[in-house]
Amino acid sequence: MPNQPQNPIHLRSSEVDEILSLPPAWLVRWGITVFFFVLLILVLIGWFVKYPDLVTGNLRIVSDNYPKSVNAKLDGKLVKLFAKEADFVQKGQHLAFLESTADPEEVLALAAVVDSLVIDSQRNDLHKMYQLSIPFYFQLGELQKSFQVFQENYVRSKALLKGGSFDQKKAALQNDLSQLSILEDNLNTQIINHKSDLELSETDLQMNQKLQKEKVVADVEVRRSQSIFISKKQVLDQAKTAFNNNGMAQNQKRQELLDLEKTRIEQYNSLFQAINTLKSDIEAWKQRYVVSAPVMGKVSLLLPLQEGQTLKANQDLFYILPQSSGFHAEMYLGQYNFGKVKQGQEVIIKLPSYPFQEFGTVLGQVKSISELPQDSTYLLKISFPKGLATSSKRKIPFRNGMMATGEIVTDDLRLIERLFYDFRKMLKR
């Protein structure tokens, strides 16, 4: 069959061909305007809409005053437990007693007595110190020896210093010294009188000796005058010797008073040393066997505790949460993009415990940056200018140690700048 030319297939109707060949005038007239108008809107959106550059890291919200841990100082049993979860305690308040050879109640009672003695001794108030009644303690364990040394010194000094033999001996010595002083005056008067009497005897002797030369008196009278003169001189010498002996006796009494005062001071120092030694031993005992609160705050138990439980040395028992007026966040950042972080930059904080989709985010601020790294990371301290109020106007209660994610806003770039930087990175690749 001969080949015959085939007619082209008409896929469109004449009306469609007419429309495609001649587009509507309004589309040509407004299409380009609408395109540039939409492009202008996109540029304006890219200019006014900002896309922040973020550096992300994990952080922990903590109190400005860190919780203080309380641990057991040595191995032993927990014999008495005073604190429980959420108790509010004062600084120094007893939380627990560990097993010891001493009775804790006796030791603490003795500690109160010793504290009073220390205060009185520092004020040098001996009268009040010796009025204090000190009971007998028999269950002090390792402190018994220190207490016995103290008790011996206390009893000895109390008998010696307060109206006892010391005062009596001192009074006797002072009386002897006073009598010797009176005797000294009498001896001095006697010496003066004996000197006068001796001078008269000497005058008589000289006169008799002169008359003897003139053959007026006999030799017997001269010898009698000499005998009287010698007797008077011996009496004077005896009086001078008694005067000197009196002076020596006074010096001896004064020396005895000085020795007595030295004994008093030594006894007082010995007592004061015994008090301080006992106080030091009590404090050391309390450090080992008494668990006390280091600060005022609320008790948080780290593990279930009960009396009779065996504890290990340095085992943490409690945390004391101090009453703090503020809190901050600690954030560790690695080396990547760390150079962009500066003090004063905003931090967007998201807490896993409070999903930000529901509660919103919390605003923070970089307060300080550590100068030196720790394990190649830097520590940032984050403050909360508006507290824990979220972007959704909800208040989150502070709980020490809450974990969160922080996004530091390093550069608040425009969207068009961000697209330009991304495009430039693609070109560099």
C-alpha positions as CSV (number, residue, x, y, z in Angstrom):
1,M,0.0,0.0,0.0
2,P,1.6,3.2,-1.1
3,N,2.8,5.6,1.7
4,Q,0.5,8.5,2.1
5,P,1.3,11.6,4.2
6,Q,-0.2,11.5,7.6
7,N,-2.0,14.6,8.9
8,P,-0.6,16.0,12.2
9,I,-2.5,15.1,15.3
10,H,-4.3,18.0,16.9
11,L,-4.0,17.8,20.6
12,R,-5.6,21.2,21.4
13,S,-8.7,22.8,20.2
14,S,-8.7,26.0,18.4
15,E,-9.9,27.9,21.4
16,V,-6.9,26.6,23.6
17,D,-4.5,27.5,20.9
18,E,-5.9,31.0,20.7
19,I,-5.5,31.4,24.5
20,L,-1.9,30.1,24.6
21,S,-0.9,32.2,21.6
22,L,-2.4,35.3,23.0
23,P,-2.2,35.6,26.9
24,P,-4.6,37.8,28.7
25,A,-3.5,41.4,28.8
26,W,-4.1,41.7,32.6
27,L,-1.8,38.8,33.3
28,V,1.0,40.4,31.4
29,R,0.3,43.8,33.0
30,W,0.0,42.7,36.7
31,G,2.1,39.5,36.9
32,I,5.5,41.1,37.1
33,T,4.2,43.6,39.6
34,V,2.8,40.9,41.9
35,F,6.1,38.9,41.5
36,F,8.2,41.9,42.6
37,F,5.8,42.7,45.4
38,V,6.0,39.2,46.8
39,L,9.8,39.4,46.5
40,L,9.8,42.7,48.3
41,I,7.7,41.1,51.1
42,L,10.1,38.2,51.5
43,V,13.1,40.6,51.6
44,L,11.4,42.7,54.3
45,I,10.6,39.6,56.3
46,G,14.2,38.4,56.0
47,W,15.3,41.9,57.2
48,F,13.0,42.4,60.2
49,V,12.8,38.8,61.3
50,K,15.9,37.9,63.5
51,Y,17.4,34.5,63.8
52,P,19.7,34.3,66.8
53,D,23.0,32.5,66.8
54,L,23.0,30.1,69.8
55,V,25.6,28.3,71.8
56,T,24.0,25.4,73.6
57,G,25.1,23.6,76.8
58,N,23.8,21.9,79.9
59,L,23.5,23.8,83.2
60,R,22.5,23.2,86.8
61,I,20.5,25.6,88.9
62,V,22.0,25.9,92.5
63,S,21.6,28.0,95.5
64,D,24.1,30.9,96.0
65,N,24.9,29.2,99.4
66,Y,25.8,25.6,98.4
67,P,24.2,22.7,100.4
68,K,26.6,21.5,103.1
69,S,27.2,17.7,103.5
70,V,27.3,16.0,106.9
71,N,29.2,12.7,107.1
72,A,30.3,10.1,109.6
73,K,33.8,10.7,110.8
74,L,34.6,7.0,111.6
75,D,33.2,3.5,111.4
76,G,30.5,2.6,113.9
77,K,26.8,2.3,114.7
78,L,24.2,5.0,114.7
79,V,23.0,4.9,118.3
80,K,20.8,8.0,118.3
81,L,19.0,9.8,115.4
82,F,17.5,13.2,116.1
83,A,16.8,14.6,112.6
84,K,14.4,13.6,109.9
85,E,13.7,14.7,106.3
86,A,12.8,18.4,105.9
87,D,13.5,19.3,109.6
88,F,14.8,22.9,110.1
89,V,17.9,22.9,112.2
90,Q,20.1,25.6,113.8
91,K,23.9,25.7,113.3
92,G,25.6,23.3,115.7
93,Q,22.3,21.4,116.5
94,H,22.9,17.7,117.1
95,L,21.6,15.4,114.3
96,A,22.9,12.0,115.5
97,F,25.2,10.2,118.0
98,L,27.6,7.5,116.9
99,E,28.7,4.6,119.0
100,S,31.3,5.5,121.7
101,T,32.6,4.2,125.0
102,A,31.3,7.3,126.7
103,D,27.7,8.3,127.5
104,P,26.9,11.2,125.2
105,E,24.6,12.8,127.7
106,E,27.3,12.9,130.3
107,V,29.9,14.3,127.9
108,L,27.5,17.0,126.7
109,A,26.6,17.9,130.3
110,L,30.3,18.1,131.2
111,A,30.9,20.2,128.1
112,A,28.4,22.8,129.4
113,V,30.2,22.9,132.7
114,V,33.6,23.3,131.1
115,D,32.3,26.1,128.8
116,S,31.2,28.0,131.9
117,L,34.5,27.5,133.6
118,V,36.4,28.8,130.5
119,I,34.3,32.0,130.4
120,D,34.8,32.6,134.1
121,S,38.5,32.0,133.9
122,Q,38.8,34.4,130.9
123,R,37.1,37.0,133.0
124,N,39.3,36.1,135.9
125,D,36.2,35.7,138.0
126,L,37.6,33.1,140.5
127,H,34.8,33.6,143.0
128,K,32.1,32.6,140.4
129,M,34.3,29.8,139.1
130,Y,34.7,28.2,142.5
131,Q,31.0,28.5,143.3
132,L,30.2,26.3,140.4
133,S,29.1,22.8,141.4
134,I,30.9,20.1,139.4
135,P,29.1,16.7,139.5
136,F,30.9,13.4,139.4
137,Y,30.9,11.6,136.0
138,F,31.7,7.9,135.7
139,Q,30.8,7.2,132.0
140,L,33.1,9.5,130.2
141,G,35.0,6.7,128.4
142,E,38.2,8.0,126.8
143,L,37.6,11.4,128.5
144,Q,37.7,10.0,132.0
145,K,41.5,10.6,132.4
146,S,41.3,14.2,131.3
147,F,38.4,14.8,133.7
148,Q,40.2,13.3,136.6
149,V,43.3,15.5,136.0
150,F,41.0,18.5,135.8
151,Q,39.1,17.5,138.9
152,E,42.3,17.1,141.0
153,N,43.5,20.5,139.9
154,Y,40.1,22.1,140.6
155,V,39.8,20.6,144.1
156,R,43.4,21.5,145.0
157,S,43.1,25.0,143.7
158,K,39.7,25.5,145.3
159,A,41.2,24.5,148.7
160,L,44.3,26.5,148.1
161,L,42.9,29.7,146.6
162,K,39.4,30.2,148.1
163,G,39.4,30.8,151.9
164,G,41.6,27.7,152.4
165,S,45.2,27.2,153.5
166,F,46.5,29.7,151.1
167,D,44.5,32.6,152.6
168,Q,45.3,31.5,156.1
169,K,49.0,31.2,155.4
170,K,49.0,34.5,153.6
171,A,47.2,36.2,156.5
172,A,49.7,34.6,159.0
173,L,52.7,35.8,156.9
174,Q,51.3,39.3,156.6
175,N,50.6,39.4,160.4
176,D,54.2,38.2,161.1
177,L,55.5,40.9,158.7
178,S,53.4,43.5,160.5
179,Q,54.7,42.4,163.9
180,L,58.3,42.4,162.6
181,S,57.7,45.9,161.3
182,I,56.5,47.0,164.8
183,L,59.5,45.2,166.4
184,E,61.8,47.0,164.0
185,D,60.5,50.3,165.2
186,N,61.0,49.2,168.8
187,L,64.6,48.0,168.1
188,N,65.4,51.2,166.4
189,T,64.2,53.2,169.4
190,Q,66.2,50.9,171.7
191,I,69.3,51.4,169.6
192,I,68.9,55.2,169.9
193,N,68.5,54.9,173.6
194,H,71.5,52.5,174.0
195,K,73.6,54.9,171.9
196,S,72.7,57.7,174.2
197,D,73.4,55.6,177.3
198,L,76.7,54.5,175.8
199,E,77.7,58.0,175.1
200,L,77.1,58.9,178.8
201,S,79.1,55.9,179.9
202,E,81.9,56.9,177.6
203,T,81.8,60.5,179.0
204,D,82.0,59.1,182.5
205,L,84.9,56.9,181.6
206,Q,86.9,59.7,180.0
207,M,86.2,62.0,183.0
208,N,87.4,59.3,185.4
209,Q,90.5,58.6,183.3
210,K,91.3,62.3,183.4
211,L,90.8,62.5,187.1
212,Q,93.0,59.4,187.5
213,K,95.9,61.2,185.9
214,E,95.4,64.0,188.3
215,K,95.4,61.5,191.2
216,V,91.9,62.6,192.1
217,V,90.1,59.2,191.8
218,A,91.3,55.7,192.5
219,D,92.0,53.1,189.8
220,V,89.0,51.2,191.0
221,E,86.6,53.9,189.9
222,V,88.2,54.0,186.5
223,R,87.9,50.2,186.1
224,R,84.3,50.4,187.2
225,S,83.6,53.0,184.5
226,Q,85.3,50.9,181.9
227,S,83.2,47.9,182.9
228,I,80.0,49.9,182.6
229,F,81.0,51.3,179.2
230,I,81.8,47.8,177.9
231,S,78.4,46.5,179.2
232,K,76.6,49.4,177.5
233,K,78.4,48.8,174.3
234,Q,77.5,45.1,174.4
235,V,73.9,46.0,174.9
236,L,74.0,48.3,171.9
237,D,75.7,45.7,169.8
238,Q,73.0,43.2,170.8
239,A,70.3,45.7,169.9
240,K,71.9,46.2,166.5
241,T,72.1,42.5,165.9
242,A,68.5,42.1,166.9
243,F,67.7,44.9,164.4
244,N,69.5,43.2,161.6
245,N,67.9,39.8,162.5
246,N,64.6,41.5,162.3
247,G,65.4,42.8,158.8
248,M,66.4,39.4,157.7
249,A,63.2,37.9,159.2
250,Q,61.1,40.5,157.3
251,N,62.9,39.6,154.1
252,Q,62.2,36.0,154.7
253,K,58.5,36.6,155.3
254,R,58.4,38.7,152.1
255,Q,60.1,35.8,150.2
256,E,57.5,33.4,151.7
257,L,54.7,35.7,150.5
258,L,56.3,35.8,147.0
259,D,56.6,32.0,147.0
260,L,53.0,31.7,148.1
261,E,51.9,34.0,145.3
262,K,53.9,32.1,142.8
263,T,52.3,28.9,144.1
264,R,48.9,30.5,143.7
265,I,49.7,31.6,140.1
266,E,51.1,28.2,139.2
267,Q,48.1,26.4,140.6
268,Y,45.7,28.7,138.7
269,N,47.7,28.2,135.5
270,S,47.6,24.5,136.1
271,L,43.9,24.6,136.6
272,F,43.4,26.7,133.5
273,Q,45.5,24.4,131.5
274,A,43.5,21.4,132.8
275,I,40.3,23.1,131.8
276,N,41.5,23.9,128.3
277,T,42.9,20.4,127.8
278,L,39.5,18.9,128.9
279,K,37.6,21.3,126.6
280,S,39.9,20.3,123.7
281,D,39.4,16.6,124.4
282,I,35.6,17.1,124.5
283,E,35.6,19.0,121.2
284,A,37.7,16.2,119.6
285,W,35.3,13.6,121.0
286,K,32.3,15.6,119.6
287,Q,33.9,15.8,116.2
288,R,34.2,12.0,116.1
289,Y,31.0,10.9,117.7
290,V,28.4,13.7,117.4
291,V,27.0,14.6,114.0
292,S,26.1,18.3,114.1
293,A,24.6,20.7,111.6
294,P,27.4,22.9,110.1
295,V,24.9,25.7,109.1
296,M,21.3,26.7,109.7
297,G,18.9,25.2,107.2
298,K,16.7,22.3,106.1
299,V,17.7,18.6,106.5
300,S,17.8,16.4,103.4
301,L,18.5,12.7,104.0
302,L,20.8,11.1,101.4
303,L,19.8,7.5,102.4
304,P,17.3,5.9,104.8
305,L,18.7,6.0,108.3
306,Q,17.7,4.2,111.5
307,E,19.2,3.7,114.9
308,G,21.5,0.7,115.2
309,Q,22.6,1.0,111.5
310,T,26.3,0.5,110.8
311,L,28.0,3.4,109.1
312,K,31.3,3.7,107.3
313,A,33.9,6.4,107.8
314,N,33.3,9.5,105.6
315,Q,29.9,8.2,104.6
316,D,27.5,11.1,103.7
317,L,24.5,11.1,105.9
318,F,22.7,14.4,105.5
319,Y,22.7,17.5,103.3
320,I,21.8,20.8,105.0
321,L,20.1,23.2,102.6
322,P,20.9,26.7,103.9
323,Q,18.2,29.4,103.8
324,S,19.4,31.4,100.8
325,S,18.2,34.6,99.4
326,G,19.3,33.8,95.8
327,F,20.3,31.2,93.3
328,H,22.3,31.0,90.0
329,A,23.1,28.5,87.3
330,E,26.4,26.8,86.6
331,M,27.1,26.0,82.9
332,Y,30.1,24.2,81.5
333,L,31.0,24.9,77.8
334,G,33.5,23.3,75.6
335,Q,35.9,24.9,73.2
336,Y,33.6,24.9,70.2
337,N,32.1,28.4,69.6
338,F,33.3,29.5,73.1
339,G,34.9,32.6,71.6
340,K,31.5,34.0,70.8
341,V,30.3,33.9,74.4
342,K,30.6,37.2,76.3
343,Q,29.6,38.5,79.7
344,G,26.1,40.0,79.7
345,Q,24.7,37.9,76.9
346,E,21.2,36.4,77.3
347,V,20.6,32.8,77.9
348,I,17.4,30.9,77.0
349,I,16.9,28.2,79.6
350,K,14.7,25.2,79.1
351,L,14.0,22.9,82.0
352,P,13.2,19.2,81.3
353,S,11.1,19.1,84.4
354,Y,8.9,21.9,83.0
355,P,8.5,21.4,79.2
356,F,9.0,24.7,77.5
357,Q,6.2,23.9,75.1
358,E,3.8,24.2,78.0
359,F,5.6,26.3,80.6
360,G,7.8,28.4,78.4
361,T,11.4,29.3,78.8
362,V,13.3,31.1,81.5
363,L,15.6,34.1,80.7
364,G,19.1,34.1,82.1
365,Q,22.2,36.2,81.7
366,V,25.9,35.4,81.6
367,K,27.3,36.9,84.8
368,S,30.8,35.6,84.8
369,I,33.2,33.4,82.8
370,S,36.0,31.5,84.3
371,E,39.5,32.4,83.3
372,L,40.9,28.9,83.4
373,P,39.4,25.7,81.9
374,Q,38.7,22.6,83.9
375,D,39.0,19.4,81.8
376,S,39.0,21.6,78.6
377,T,35.6,23.2,79.6
378,Y,34.9,26.7,81.0
379,L,32.6,27.4,83.8
380,L,29.9,30.1,83.3
381,K,27.8,31.6,86.0
382,I,24.3,32.4,84.9
383,S,22.1,34.9,86.8
384,F,18.3,35.2,86.6
385,P,17.3,38.9,86.2
386,K,13.6,38.0,86.4
387,G,13.9,35.0,88.7
388,L,12.3,31.8,87.5
389,A,9.4,33.5,85.8
390,T,8.9,31.9,82.3
391,S,8.0,33.5,79.0
392,S,4.5,32.2,79.6
393,K,4.2,34.3,82.8
394,R,4.4,31.2,85.0
395,K,6.5,31.0,88.2
396,I,8.7,27.9,88.6
397,P,9.6,27.0,92.3
398,F,13.3,26.8,93.0
399,R,14.7,23.4,93.7
400,N,18.4,23.1,94.4
401,G,20.2,21.1,91.7
402,M,17.6,21.4,88.9
403,M,19.1,20.4,85.5
404,A,18.3,22.4,82.4
405,T,19.5,23.3,78.8
406,G,20.9,26.7,78.2
407,E,21.1,28.5,74.8
408,I,23.4,31.5,74.8
409,V,22.4,34.1,72.3
410,T,25.7,35.2,70.9
411,D,24.6,37.1,67.8
412,D,21.0,38.2,67.1
413,L,21.3,38.0,63.2
414,R,18.6,38.9,60.7
415,L,17.1,36.0,58.7
416,I,18.5,37.5,55.5
417,E,22.0,37.6,57.0
418,R,21.7,34.0,58.2
419,L,20.7,33.0,54.6
420,F,23.6,35.0,53.2
421,Y,26.1,33.3,55.6
422,D,24.8,29.9,54.7
423,F,25.0,30.7,51.0
424,R,28.6,31.9,51.4
425,K,29.5,28.7,53.2
426,M,28.1,26.7,50.3
427,L,30.2,28.7,47.9
428,K,33.3,28.1,50.0
429,R,32.7,24.4,49.9
